[in-house]
Amino acid sequence: MERKDEIIQMQNEIMQGLLNQRMQLLSEDLWGIKPPEMEELLGAPKDASQPQAPKAAASQEKAASKEEKQQEETPPESIENLKKELHGYIGLDTIKSEVDSLINWIEIMKARKAHDLPTPDLSLHMVFSGNPGTGKTMVARLMSRIYKSLGVLSKGHLIEVDRSGLVAGYVGQTAIKTSEVIQKAMGGVLFIDEAYALTNRGGTDYGQEAVDTLLKAMEDHREDLVVIVAGYTELMQEFIHSNPGLESRFNRFMFFPDYTIDEMLGIFEMRCGKSGYTLDEEGKEKLKEILEEQSQDSESFGNARGVRNLFERAISAQADRLASVKEEINKDTLMCLKAEDLTAAMEDKKKEEAKG
């Protein structure tokens, strides 16, 4: 073996050792799995002749139970701080108003209950409708924390799935798969994106099995489980009206409109500020021009998601530009995004779309 190869091999061994050490320390800190157990989970049991699966499963169960305990022990956040975070979002004025009203309603119902006054059953399951990138997942995460703050949920976490996370390929398996997801979501919010995909595949599809399992869980665990379903507006209407059980359990609807040009400009500049970038005046004009053009097809562009992708492409284009210049690079040049970076970002997007 040549000296160069030996050095490379030594470097690889050192890096692997450091990686294993960090994995062990992280696993113990975050999940309570001690190093020997972690080695077994990574496929390096101390005694290969002994069956290791039960120990690994026990370790995973221990980690899951510790995570659940941490969620329950985490103190609720201040509702005022959560409302402040909500109102710090760009746009979403209607959503902000509806969430404020919902918070007020829950607090009044709690006060009535404390004074032994009759209160209706709390139905907090919701339907979020709108195009991609309009803030549905972001608000769902916030709602899980709000519900914990108000004492509605014990953990306040969010489990996000789509059809593939609920539906299996054989009869009977879907109910098991859906039940496992529901169990993970207990004490928090189960967020099902593109939920209409569960019912629009025809009569022989197993999606209905997932819906039936979900409806039963929503009835059995109404005190500590909230389900939020989301997707395109028209398709979500069809989904809810496809089953009387869905209609009776989902009676709160929130529509997420597309972002305006000014709101998307604000989102882009907010990302610049958080990431240590600035946009010069020509860049701002170019950005507005791009957003006006792209938002003609808001479904394809993706609203805030499209803005995020544009920002990421722009900083990549800026890096290419700066790598080719000969003059000294300073802090200001590193921070500044220019119109040419945005132009290059759009050209890169078009090339990628042409390939796909």
N, C-alpha and C positions, 0 to 999 in steps of 0.2 A: 504493500500500500504506500502510495506517495505521501510526502509530508503534507501537501495541501489537503489530500483526502483525510488524513488523520486529524488535522485541525478542524476540518468541517465536521467530522464525526464527533470530536470532543465538544464542539460548540453545540451540536444538536443534543448531545447527552446532558450538557449543563442546562440548556433551555428546557428540556423535558423534565429534568429534576426540579427546576424552579417552578414550572407550570404545575406539576403534581403537588408540590408543597403549597402553592397558592390555592389550588383547588381544595386541598384538605382543610386549610385554615378558613377559607370562605364557607365551606360546607358546615364546619363546626360552629362558626359565628352566626350564620344565617338560619341553618336548619337543625342544628344540634346533632349532626352526623359526625361521629368521631373518625379520625383518620383511618383506622383499620376497616371500619365499615365502608368508608368512602372508597378504599382500595378495592373492596369486593364489588361495589357498584360500578367501578370503572373497569371491572373485568380482570382484576389481579387478586384472587382469593389467596389466603395464606396456605390453604391445603386444598389442592384441586380435587382430591379424592372425596371430599365432603360436599354434600349438596349445599349450594349457597343461596338458592332462590328464596327460601323462607326468611333468611336473615336480611337479604336485600329488601324484600317486601316489608319486613318489620321496620327497617330503617326508613323506608319511604313513608310508611304510616306514621312513624314517630315525627318525621319532618312535617307531614301534613297537619298532624294534631298540634304541633308547636306553632305552626303558622296560623291555624285557626285560633289558638289561645291568644296569640299576639294581637290578632284582629279584634278579638273580644275585649282585650285589656286596654287597647289603644283608646284614650279618652276622646269623647266626641269633640269635634271642632266647634268653635263659636259660630252660631247661625249668622251673626252679624258679619263675621269675616267671610263666610261663604257667600253671603249676599253681595258683599263688596267685590269678591272675585267674579261673581256672575255679572255684575254691572261693569266690570272692567273689560269684558269681552267686546270686541268690535262688532257692531251690528246687533242682530238678534233682538231688536227692541220688543217685538211681540212676545217672543219666548221669555224674555226677562220679566215682562208684565205678568204673564201666565204663571211663571214659577213663583213670583212674589205672592200672587193670589192664592196659590196652592199652599205655600208656607203659612199664610195667614189663616187659611181654612183649617189646616192641621192643628195649629196652635189654639184656635178657638174650640175645636172639637175636644182637644185635650183638657181645656179649662172647663168645658161643660161636663165632661166625664168626672173631673175632680170634684165638681159640685153635685154629683149624682143626678145630672140632667140627662135626658135621653139623647143619644147620638147615633147617627146612621153608621152602618158599617163602612170602614175606610176602604175605598177601592182606589189603590194607587198605581195599578198597572196602566201603562200608557202606550199610545201609538205615536211614533215619531215619523213624519212623512216629509219628503223633500228630495232634491237632487243630491248626488254625492258631493261631499266636501262642504256641506252647509252647517256643520257643527253638531250633528246628531250624537255621535259617539262622545264628543267632548262634554256635552250637556248631560248625557247619561251617566258619565263618571261623576260629574258634580252632584247629580241627583242622589246617587248612592251615598255620598258623604252628607248631603242635606238630610236624608232620611235617618241616618244614624244620629246626626246632631239633634233631631227632633224626637229621638227615642222610638222611631218607627221600626228600625232595623237594628239588630244586635251587633253586626260586624261592619256593615257599610262598604263592603268591597263590591267589585263589578266583575262578572264573568261574561266575556264576549264570545259569541259563537255565530256560525251561520248554519245553513242546511247540513253541510258536511260534518259538523260537530255533533249533530243530533241523529242523523239518519244512517242506518246500516244497510247491508245488502241482502239480508235474509229476514224472513218472518220471525218475529219475536226478539230479534237482536236490537231493533230500533228502540223498543221500550226500555231495554237495559241500558243502552247507550245514553238515551235522553235522561233516564233516572240518575245516572252517574253525574251528568252535567248539573242537573237540578240540585243534587246533594252538595256539589261544590259551591253552588250559588246560595245555599241556605244562609240566611242572615244578611243577605245582600241583594244586589240587583242582577238578574239574568238578562243580558242584552242580546237580542237575536236580530242580526243584520240580514237584510233581504229575506225577511220572514215569509214573504209570499211564495218563495220557492218551495215551501213545505206543502203547498196545496195546489200548485198549478201544473203538476206533472201527470195528471190523469188518475183514474180509479185504481190501477194496479200498483201505484207507487206506495212506498212505505212512509212517506211524509205524514200521511194522516195518522199513522201510529204514533209519531212524535207529537202531533197536535193533541191527540187524546191523552197521552201521558202527561203532557204539559198542563192541560186543563184540569186534570185530577189533582196535580200537585198544587196548582194555584188555589184550588178549593181547600185542600187538606192543610196547606201551610200558609194561609192568608195572613197570619200574624207575623211572619218573619221571612217573607219572600215577595219581591216585587219583580214583575216581568215587564220589560220594555221591548216592543217589537218595532222594527224600523225598515224603511225602504221607500221606493218611488211612490208618489201620492196615489195615483190611480190604482196601481197594483196592490197597495196596502188597503185601499177601500174594498177591492175584490177579496182580499184575504180575510178581512174581518167579517164580511158578509157571507163568506163561504160556509160558515158554521155558526149555529145559534149559540153555542157555548162561547165562542170567541166574542160574539156581539154582546153577550151578557157580562163578560169579565173585563172587556176593554171599553171604558167609557170616557177616557181622557185622551184627547187628540191634540197634538202640537204640530203645527206646520212650520217647517224651516224654509224660508224663502231664499232665493239665490242672493248672494252678496252683490251690492252695487259696485260700480267702478271705484268710487271714492273709498268704500269699505275695503276693497281688495288692495287699493293703494296703501291704505293704513295697515293692512295685514303684512304686506311686503316690507314696509318701513319698520314695522314692529320687529319683524324677523331680522332686519338689518341691525337694529339697535341692540337686540339680545345677543347677536353673534359678532358684534364689533365691526360692522360695516356701515358705510354711508353711501348715499346715492347722489351723484351730482345733478345739477339742474337739467342738463341734456338727458341724463339717465332717467329722470322723473318723467320727462316728456315722452321718451321712448317707451317707458313702462306703461304709461297711460294709453298710448297708441296700441301696444300689444294687448293690454287687457280689454280694450274696447273691441278689438278684432276677435280675440279668443272667446269673449263672453257671449258672442252671438250664438255659440253652441255651448251653453253652460253645463249641460249634461256631460259632454265630452271633455271639456276643459277641467271640470271638477271643482270650481269655486275656490275655496281656501286650499284645497288639496293641489289644485293647479298652480296657485300662487306659490305654495311651498316647493313644488317641483321646479318652477321657473327660477326661484331663488337659488336652489341647489345647483341648477345648471349654470346660472350666472356666476356664482362664485368659482365654479370649475373653469368656466371660460376666462374669468379674471386671472386665475392661476396660470393658465396657458399663456395669456397675454403678457403677464409679468415675467414669466420664465424666458420670454424671447427678447426682452428689452435689455439694452446694454448699460443704461444709466443706473445710478445707485437707487436701490429700493429702500424707502423709509416707511415709517409708521403710517403716514398719510396715504401713500400709494398703496400700501397693503390693505387699507380700510376702504378705499374708494372704488365703488362700482360705477362703470361708465355705460353709455348708450351702446357702445360696441360690444360690451360683455353681454348685454341683453339680446342684441342682434345675433351674436354667436350662439347664445343659449337656444334661441328659436330655431336657428339652422340645425343645431344638433337634435332638437326635438323632431323636426321634419325628417331628418335622415333616419332616425330611429323608427318613426312611424312608417316610413317607406320600406324598411326591412321587415317590419312586422306585418 
